[in-house]
Amino acid sequence: MILNKTIEQWQNEFPQLGDMMEYRETLWLNDNQAAADSVLPELILSEDDILSAEARLKRFAPYIAHVFPETADSAGIIESPLTELTRIQESFKEIVGKKINGSFYLKEDNKLPISGSVKARGGIYEVLAFAESLALAAGLITEDDDYKKFAGPDFKNHFSQYSLVCGSTGNLGLSIGIMGAELGFKVLIHMSDDAKQWKKDMLRSKGVTVVEHSDDYSKAVEQGRADSLKDAKSYFIDDENSKTLFLGYAVAAIRLKAQLQEQNIAVDKNHPLNVYLPCGVGGGPGGIAFGLKVVFGDNVNCYFAEPTHSPCMTLGMMTDYHDKISVQDFGIDNVTAADGLAVGRASGFVGQLLAKLISGSYTVSDENLFKMLAVMYDEENIKLEPSSLAGVIGPAATHSKGTHLAWSTGGDMVPEEVYKEYYLKGKNLI
């Protein structure tokens, strides 16, 4: 029995659940979606919150440019390119059996500076927000000061009293670890058993403490939260429930609007934008989707993309039970090569906030992730990690019309020998 219902009762109520339990690729469309202008005013977050987050990132830009020289060309703004995919269409049709209708773009968060993944948005932002709050409270800085001061010894000494803690499948931990260590914090990352070894090694090379768990993401988060509560100077970054993290991701929508305008890509009633967001617990894709709905309203359709073995957000939103149920409740094993998406229980905060805004979600097999990984390199010369390819399947999975935009989650930090294994696996499957 799951919440006082048998599996048979669940399947009768939600017929697609049977396909999900058999690991078949599934599309769920949201019947509860409503007009953005009627939903957004009722939510606990607003456009003002996003603008405030954007302003904070601008204050920190001089510091970022100073300590991370790779961001100097963008004056310390951490942003990724918007790239049109022009050669992938034919191979795409061969692999998934469907043609792409409309132009196709990739938001290359695999190329985000500092930590090479979408998590550089939320993770780095929350670390900066916490550092700013401590510095303001200690009288080390005012909001009108030059934030390059954060690189000074007084700041590092002050921050060294504090610990940052989070639970992660990999990329969030990298973002928090790299940024936190640079500022002088002690950083403790609880990693689930599906986290890749190279991510753990990289964190340790930065002086970050990595605690390994022989269990999944939810348990790593639970342990991290419990440990953090024991220490008054420990700050827990909560991928499941953090509004700060969420707003760091939401800023991406403002940046994307400018990029679309620069490339003369129309987004309006006659030219809808369909955005496909790889989804784990939901914080990153949820924040981006929220921002997109604030910026573009009903002219954007946002879809979550998940592995067939870890469809937690699809399950939570389809049933409206969100974090009250997990994929494991239904015998789904939560074992996938897409480590960043290997989450069994979705964020209730994200699911409920977006319940009337998201257009739907779909699932992708690991086999198709690897096939598309190889094709993306062969056709477009772009290196992505398996999680990132979940979004690339979007145009075929949803049959949407308009402009298509797949959001990449990571790839550039993957060691060459690891990427070669991914690529060869994809080529062999093709």
matplotlib code that plots the C-alpha trace (Angstrom):
import matplotlib.pyplot as plt

x = [0.0, 1.2, -0.6, -3.5, -3.8, -2.8, -0.5, -3.5, -5.5, -2.6, -2.4, -6.2, -6.0, -2.8, -2.6, 0.9, 2.3, 2.3, 4.7, 6.8, 7.1, 8.2, 10.9, 9.2, 9.7, 6.6, 5.2, 3.0, 1.1, -0.1, -3.9, -3.8, -1.7, -3.2, -2.5, 0.8, -0.7, -3.4, -0.9, 2.2, 0.6, -0.4, 3.1, 5.4, 8.2, 8.0, 9.8, 11.2, 12.9, 14.6, 15.7, 17.2, 19.2, 20.4, 21.5, 23.5, 25.3, 26.2, 27.6, 29.8, 30.9, 34.2, 35.2, 34.3, 36.4, 39.3, 39.5, 38.3, 40.3, 38.3, 35.3, 37.3, 36.0, 32.4, 33.4, 32.6, 29.1, 28.8, 26.9, 26.8, 26.3, 23.1, 24.0, 21.9, 22.1, 22.2, 23.6, 22.0, 18.6, 19.2, 20.9, 18.2, 15.5, 17.4, 17.7, 14.3, 12.3, 10.9, 11.8, 12.4, 9.8, 11.3, 14.8, 16.7, 19.0, 21.2, 21.7, 25.3, 25.5, 28.1, 30.3, 29.4, 32.7, 34.0, 32.2, 30.9, 27.3, 23.9, 24.6, 27.0, 23.9, 22.2, 25.0, 27.4, 24.7, 23.6, 27.2, 27.7, 24.4, 25.4, 28.9, 27.4, 25.0, 28.0, 30.1, 27.4, 26.6, 30.2, 30.6, 33.3, 31.4, 28.5, 26.4, 28.0, 31.6, 33.8, 33.2, 36.7, 37.3, 35.9, 39.3, 41.1, 42.5, 40.0, 37.1, 38.7, 39.6, 36.0, 34.5, 36.8, 34.8, 31.8, 31.0, 28.9, 27.1, 25.0, 23.9, 24.7, 24.9, 27.8, 27.4, 25.8, 28.6, 31.2, 29.7, 29.4, 32.8, 34.7, 33.1, 33.0, 36.6, 37.7, 36.0, 37.6, 34.7, 35.1, 33.0, 31.4, 29.7, 27.6, 27.7, 25.3, 26.6, 25.7, 28.1, 31.0, 34.4, 36.0, 33.7, 34.6, 38.3, 38.0, 36.3, 39.0, 41.7, 40.1, 40.3, 36.6, 35.6, 33.6, 31.4, 30.5, 27.2, 26.3, 22.7, 20.9, 20.6, 17.7, 19.8, 22.8, 20.7, 19.1, 22.5, 23.9, 21.0, 21.2, 24.9, 24.6, 21.9, 24.4, 26.7, 25.5, 28.1, 27.2, 25.0, 23.1, 22.3, 19.1, 18.7, 15.1, 13.7, 16.0, 14.4, 17.8, 19.2, 16.0, 16.3, 19.9, 18.6, 15.7, 18.1, 19.0, 15.7, 16.7, 20.0, 18.3, 15.9, 18.8, 20.5, 17.4, 17.0, 20.7, 20.1, 16.8, 14.8, 11.2, 9.2, 5.5, 2.1, 2.9, 6.5, 6.3, 9.5, 9.7, 12.3, 13.4, 15.0, 16.9, 15.4, 16.7, 15.2, 13.9, 15.6, 17.7, 15.1, 12.3, 14.0, 14.8, 11.2, 9.8, 12.1, 11.0, 7.3, 7.9, 9.8, 7.8, 4.4, 2.3, 4.7, 7.1, 6.4, 8.6, 9.1, 11.0, 13.2, 14.1, 15.6, 13.2, 14.8, 14.4, 11.1, 10.5, 9.2, 7.0, 5.6, 5.1, 3.4, 1.3, -0.2, -0.1, 1.5, 4.9, 7.4, 5.0, 5.9, 9.1, 9.9, 11.1, 7.6, 6.6, 9.5, 11.5, 15.1, 16.5, 19.7, 20.8, 24.0, 22.6, 24.0, 22.8, 19.2, 19.4, 16.8, 14.0, 11.9, 11.1, 11.2, 7.7, 8.5, 9.3, 6.5, 3.8, 5.1, 5.1, 1.9, 0.0, 2.9, 4.8, 3.6, 4.6, 7.5, 8.9, 11.3, 14.3, 16.1, 19.8, 20.4, 19.0, 21.0, 24.3, 23.3, 22.5, 25.8, 27.7, 25.7, 26.0, 29.8, 29.9, 27.5, 27.9, 31.4, 29.8, 30.8, 28.0, 27.6, 24.7, 22.3, 22.5, 21.1, 17.7, 16.8, 18.0, 15.4, 12.6, 11.5, 10.7, 9.3, 6.8, 5.9, 5.8, 5.8, 7.8, 11.4, 13.1, 15.7, 17.4, 19.0, 22.4, 23.4, 27.1, 29.9, 33.0, 34.5, 34.2, 37.8, 38.8, 39.1, 35.6, 34.1, 35.7, 33.9, 30.6, 31.2, 32.2, 29.2, 26.9, 28.6, 28.3, 24.6, 24.0]
y = [0.0, 3.5, 6.3, 3.9, 2.8, -0.4, -0.3, -1.3, 1.7, 4.0, 2.6, 2.9, 6.6, 7.4, 5.1, 6.3, 4.9, 1.4, 2.6, 4.4, 1.3, -0.7, 2.0, 3.0, 6.5, 8.5, 12.0, 13.6, 16.8, 19.1, 19.4, 21.9, 24.5, 28.0, 31.4, 32.8, 36.2, 34.5, 32.2, 34.3, 37.0, 34.2, 32.7, 33.4, 34.6, 37.4, 39.3, 41.7, 38.7, 37.7, 41.3, 41.5, 38.3, 39.7, 42.9, 40.9, 39.0, 42.3, 43.6, 40.5, 40.6, 42.6, 40.0, 37.1, 38.6, 39.1, 35.6, 33.6, 35.1, 32.9, 35.3, 38.5, 38.7, 38.8, 41.2, 38.6, 37.7, 33.9, 33.1, 30.6, 30.8, 30.2, 28.0, 27.0, 23.3, 23.1, 19.7, 17.4, 17.1, 14.2, 12.0, 13.0, 11.7, 8.4, 7.8, 8.9, 8.4, 11.9, 15.1, 18.4, 21.0, 24.5, 25.8, 24.1, 25.8, 24.6, 26.8, 25.6, 25.6, 23.0, 26.0, 28.1, 29.3, 28.2, 24.9, 23.9, 23.1, 24.7, 24.4, 27.3, 29.5, 28.5, 27.0, 29.9, 32.4, 31.0, 30.9, 34.6, 35.6, 33.9, 35.5, 38.9, 38.6, 37.7, 40.5, 43.1, 41.9, 42.1, 45.6, 44.4, 45.9, 48.0, 47.3, 50.4, 49.1, 47.5, 43.8, 42.9, 43.4, 39.9, 38.5, 40.1, 38.3, 39.8, 38.3, 34.9, 34.9, 35.8, 33.2, 30.4, 30.3, 29.0, 25.8, 25.3, 21.9, 20.3, 17.0, 16.4, 13.9, 15.9, 19.2, 21.2, 20.0, 21.2, 24.7, 25.2, 23.6, 25.6, 29.0, 28.3, 27.2, 30.3, 32.6, 30.8, 28.7, 25.2, 23.1, 19.7, 17.9, 14.8, 12.7, 10.0, 6.7, 7.6, 10.6, 10.2, 9.6, 12.4, 14.9, 13.7, 13.9, 17.4, 18.6, 17.1, 18.8, 22.1, 21.3, 20.3, 17.5, 14.9, 12.5, 9.4, 7.6, 4.1, 5.3, 7.7, 11.5, 11.8, 10.1, 12.2, 15.4, 14.1, 13.3, 16.7, 18.6, 16.7, 17.3, 21.0, 21.5, 20.4, 23.4, 27.0, 28.2, 25.7, 26.8, 24.1, 24.7, 22.8, 21.8, 20.6, 23.7, 26.7, 29.9, 31.5, 28.7, 28.8, 32.5, 32.1, 29.9, 32.2, 35.0, 32.9, 33.9, 37.6, 36.7, 34.4, 37.1, 39.4, 36.6, 35.8, 39.5, 39.6, 36.7, 38.1, 35.1, 36.1, 34.8, 35.7, 34.1, 33.1, 32.1, 30.0, 29.0, 25.4, 24.9, 21.4, 21.2, 18.1, 17.6, 15.9, 17.1, 20.2, 23.2, 24.2, 23.5, 24.8, 28.1, 28.5, 27.6, 30.1, 32.8, 32.0, 32.2, 35.6, 36.9, 35.3, 34.4, 32.1, 32.4, 29.9, 26.2, 24.6, 20.8, 18.8, 15.9, 12.9, 9.5, 6.5, 5.1, 8.4, 10.1, 11.7, 15.1, 13.5, 11.2, 13.9, 16.4, 13.9, 12.6, 15.9, 14.1, 15.7, 14.8, 12.6, 9.7, 8.4, 6.4, 3.6, 3.3, 2.0, -0.3, 2.1, 1.6, 5.2, 3.8, 5.9, 7.0, 10.5, 11.1, 14.7, 13.4, 10.3, 11.5, 9.4, 12.0, 15.4, 18.8, 19.5, 23.2, 23.3, 20.9, 22.9, 26.3, 25.2, 23.1, 25.4, 26.8, 23.8, 22.4, 18.8, 16.4, 13.4, 10.5, 9.3, 6.0, 5.9, 4.3, 7.3, 9.7, 8.0, 7.8, 11.5, 12.2, 10.6, 12.4, 15.8, 15.4, 14.0, 16.5, 19.7, 19.1, 19.7, 17.6, 17.0, 14.7, 12.1, 14.2, 17.1, 15.0, 14.6, 18.1, 17.4, 14.7, 17.3, 18.2, 14.5, 13.7, 16.5, 17.0, 20.8, 23.4, 26.6, 27.3, 24.6, 25.2, 22.3, 23.4, 21.7, 20.9, 20.0, 18.5, 20.7, 19.6, 15.9, 14.4, 13.4, 9.6, 9.6, 11.4, 9.0, 6.1, 7.9, 8.6, 5.0, 3.7, 5.9, 4.9, 1.2, 1.6, 3.4]
z = [0.0, -0.9, 0.9, 1.5, -2.2, -3.9, -6.9, -9.0, -7.7, -8.5, -12.1, -12.6, -11.5, -13.4, -16.5, -17.5, -14.3, -15.8, -18.6, -16.0, -13.9, -17.0, -17.7, -21.0, -22.3, -21.2, -22.0, -19.4, -20.3, -17.6, -17.7, -14.8, -16.6, -16.4, -17.8, -16.4, -15.5, -13.4, -11.6, -11.0, -8.7, -6.3, -5.8, -2.9, -5.3, -7.8, -10.5, -7.9, -6.2, -9.5, -10.1, -6.6, -7.3, -10.6, -8.8, -6.2, -9.0, -10.6, -7.3, -7.1, -10.7, -10.0, -7.4, -9.7, -12.5, -10.1, -8.6, -11.7, -14.7, -17.1, -16.4, -17.2, -20.8, -19.4, -16.6, -14.0, -15.2, -15.2, -18.4, -21.2, -25.0, -26.9, -29.9, -32.8, -33.6, -37.4, -38.2, -35.8, -37.4, -39.7, -37.1, -34.6, -37.0, -37.4, -33.7, -32.3, -35.5, -35.6, -37.4, -35.6, -36.6, -36.1, -35.3, -32.5, -30.0, -27.1, -24.0, -23.3, -19.5, -20.0, -20.8, -17.7, -16.2, -12.8, -12.5, -16.0, -15.2, -14.7, -10.9, -11.3, -11.4, -8.2, -6.2, -6.7, -6.2, -2.8, -1.6, -2.6, -0.9, 2.3, 2.2, 1.5, 4.5, 6.8, 5.5, 5.9, 9.4, 10.4, 9.0, 6.5, 3.5, 2.4, -0.8, -2.4, -1.9, -4.5, -4.0, -5.0, -1.3, -0.8, -2.0, 0.9, 4.0, 6.4, 4.5, 4.2, 8.0, 8.8, 6.5, 7.8, 11.0, 9.0, 7.2, 4.0, 3.8, 1.0, -0.3, -4.0, -6.9, -8.1, -9.9, -7.1, -4.8, -7.4, -7.6, -3.9, -3.2, -5.7, -4.8, -1.1, -0.9, -2.9, -0.3, 2.6, 3.9, 5.2, 2.8, 3.5, 0.6, 1.2, -2.1, -3.0, -4.3, -8.0, -7.9, -10.3, -8.8, -10.8, -9.2, -5.7, -6.7, -8.0, -4.9, -2.6, -4.8, -3.8, -0.1, 0.2, 2.6, 0.7, 2.7, 0.6, 1.2, 0.0, -0.7, -3.0, -3.2, -0.6, 2.1, 1.3, 1.7, 4.9, 6.5, 5.4, 6.8, 10.1, 10.5, 9.7, 12.4, 15.0, 14.4, 14.8, 12.3, 9.7, 6.7, 4.8, 1.1, 0.5, -3.1, -2.3, -0.6, -1.0, -2.3, -2.6, -4.8, -6.9, -7.5, -8.6, -11.4, -12.2, -13.2, -16.3, -17.9, -18.0, -19.6, -22.1, -23.2, -24.1, -26.0, -28.0, -28.9, -30.0, -32.3, -33.6, -32.3, -31.9, -28.9, -29.1, -29.5, -33.1, -32.3, -29.0, -27.3, -26.1, -23.4, -22.3, -18.9, -17.5, -14.0, -10.9, -7.6, -9.4, -8.0, -11.1, -13.8, -11.5, -11.0, -14.7, -15.6, -13.1, -14.5, -18.0, -17.2, -15.5, -18.5, -21.4, -19.9, -22.0, -25.0, -23.4, -22.8, -20.2, -20.0, -17.4, -18.8, -16.7, -17.0, -17.2, -14.1, -12.0, -13.0, -9.6, -10.9, -13.5, -10.8, -8.3, -10.6, -12.5, -9.2, -7.4, -4.4, -5.1, -2.3, -0.5, -2.9, -4.4, -7.5, -5.2, -3.8, -7.2, -7.7, -10.0, -9.1, -9.5, -11.1, -14.1, -15.8, -15.7, -12.2, -11.9, -12.4, -10.2, -7.7, -6.3, -4.6, -6.1, -4.4, -3.0, -3.0, -6.7, -7.8, -6.0, -7.1, -10.8, -10.6, -12.9, -14.9, -16.3, -19.7, -18.9, -18.5, -20.3, -19.7, -21.7, -21.6, -20.7, -24.1, -25.9, -23.7, -24.8, -28.4, -28.5, -26.6, -29.5, -32.1, -30.5, -30.6, -34.2, -35.7, -33.5, -31.9, -28.4, -25.4, -22.9, -20.0, -20.2, -18.0, -20.5, -23.4, -21.6, -22.8, -26.4, -26.9, -26.1, -29.7, -30.4, -27.0, -26.9, -30.6, -29.9, -32.6, -32.6, -31.5, -29.5, -26.8, -24.9, -21.7, -21.2, -17.6, -17.8, -19.7, -20.0, -16.7, -17.6, -17.8, -21.3, -20.5, -18.9, -21.8, -24.2, -22.4, -22.7, -26.4, -27.3, -25.4, -27.5, -30.8, -29.9, -29.1, -32.4]

ax = plt.figure().add_subplot(projection="3d")
ax.plot(x, y, z, "-o")
ax.set_aspect("equal")
plt.show()
